[in-house]
Amino acid sequence: MARFPEAVADITNWMSEGRLTLPEHVEHGIERFPDALIMLFTGGHMGKLLVAP
């Protein structure tokens, strides 16, 4: 716990430098929303789950 602020600063720097990226799973089309919602609860995706129009 004592080093938590240090960890937050390091991770923030890595993200701003592009050294740490988070995966995104994008479903295209609003008609994919029901399937994306199911994936959200069943773990059928990796990283952030997005639905793009």
N, C-alpha and C positions, 0 to 999 in steps of 0.2 A: 504493500500500500504506500509505503514511503516513496517509492520510485514511480508511482503512477503518473505524476505530472511530467516526468522525464519521458516516459513511454508515449504519452499523448503528443508531446512536442516532436519526438522522433517520427512517429507515424504520420503526423501532419506534414512534416517536411518531406518524407518519402512520397506521399501522395502528390504534393505540389510539384515535386521534381519529376514525377512520372515513373518513379522506381517501384511504386506499389500501385497496382491497379486491381480493381474489383471486377469480377466477371459479370456480364449481363446476359440474360436470356430474353430475347425480344420475340414476341408473337405479333405478326402483322395482320391487321384487320380487326375491326370491332367484333366481327362474328367469332373470333377466336377467344373472346373474353370468358365464356363459360369454361372452356378447356384450361385457360390460364388460371382461373380461380381454383379449379380442381388441382392443378399442378402446385399451386401455392400451399395447399394443405397436405399433399401427398409426397412432396419432395421431388417432383418430376422435373426440376430445373436446377441450374447452377447459378448462384449469385443473385443479383437483383432481377426480378421478373417484371417485364414491362409489356404493355399492349400498345402498339403503335397503330394509328389509323391507316 
